[in-house]
Amino acid sequence: QVRVVESGGGLVQAGGSLRLSCVASGRTFSRNVMRWFRRAPGKEREFVARISGTNSSAYYADSVKDRFTISRDNAKTVYLQMDSLKPEDTAVYYCNYGNDIRVLGPYWGQGTQVTVSS
């Protein structure tokens, strides 16, 4: 199977930046679609960003557009650069890995905590 590991979370002041990483290993797919989700306290899981496995095109939730940037270093490593962070960005961030741009992937990381102070 596949192991997915996120890293890079931490505590930062509003307006600051963090860079999250997600690495997939094991029996990875030929197409590598990665997504970032987050779950804030008392709220449902929320989509953040997606990068395709074909041409690495990016797609963002409106709440993070123009502040967050998803990119890949290679087929199995993806980053989420988070700039101009707001307190409402505070959440546990999860990486999701699959092989289909249309369907949520079957593999999840353990999550990394991002806390933004006001």
N, C-alpha and C positions, 0 to 999 in steps of 0.2 A: 504494500500500500504506500501511501504518501504521508510524509510528515511536513507540517507547515508550522513555522516558527516566526513570530513577530518580535520585534525589539525596538527600542528607541524612545519609549514613553518616558514621561517624567513630569515634574512640576515646573511651570513657567508662568511668568506674569503676563497679563493681557498685553497684546501687541507683540509678544515674543514669537519665537519659532521653535519647532521641533521637526526632526526627520525620522519617520518610522521606516523600518525595513521588514520585509517579508521574504523568507527563503523557503522554497519547496524542495524536498529531496525524496528519494526513493523511486518508485515506478511512476515517473511523471508522464504527462501526456505529450503527444506531438504538437498539439495546439495548447498554449498556456494562457488561460484567461484568469486574471486575478482581480479581485474586488476587495475594497475596504468597506467595512461596516463599523458602526459604533452603537453602544448602548449606554445612555446616560441613566443616572439613578432615577427610578420611578417611571422610566419611559421605555417604549418598545424599541427594538433594534431598528436602526436607521441606515439606509444606504448612503455611502460617502463618495466613492469613486470606483471606476472600472477601467482596466486597460485590456485591449483585445489581444488575442493570440496570433492574429494574422499580420496586421500592420502596426500594432501597438498604439492604435488610436485610443484616445482618452475620453471619458465621459464622467461628469460630476453632478452631484446634487446641487441644487440652487443655493443651498445654505453655505456651501464651501467654494463655489465657483469664484475664480479670480484670487482666491487666497491659498488654496491647496493645489499641489501639482503631483500627479501620479506619473511614474516613469519606471522603466526597467533597465537594469544593468545587463542582464542576460535573460534567457528564457525562464529561468527559475528564481530570479531575484527581482523584486519590485520595491519601489520606495514611495512613500507619501511625504512630500515636503509640505509642511504646514506653516504658513506665515500669517501674520496679523491675527494671532489667536485671540479668541474671545472666551469669556467664562462659560458661555453656552456650548463651547466645544469640549468641555469636560466630559469624559466618557471613557469606557474601556473600548479600545479599538481592536477589531478582529480582521484578519486576513482570510479570504475565501479563495480556494483554488479549484479550477475545473478546466474543461476543454471546449465549452460551448458558450458563445457570446450571448445566447438567448436564455440560458438556463443557469441557475445558481449551481456552483460547483459543490461536490460532495465532501471536500476537505476543508477543515477549519483549523486555525491556530488557536493558541490558548488565550490570546488577548494581551494587550499591553495598555497600562493605565496612563491616560493623559489628563492632567489637572491644570487648569488655567485659573489663576487667582486674579481678582479684580483690584 
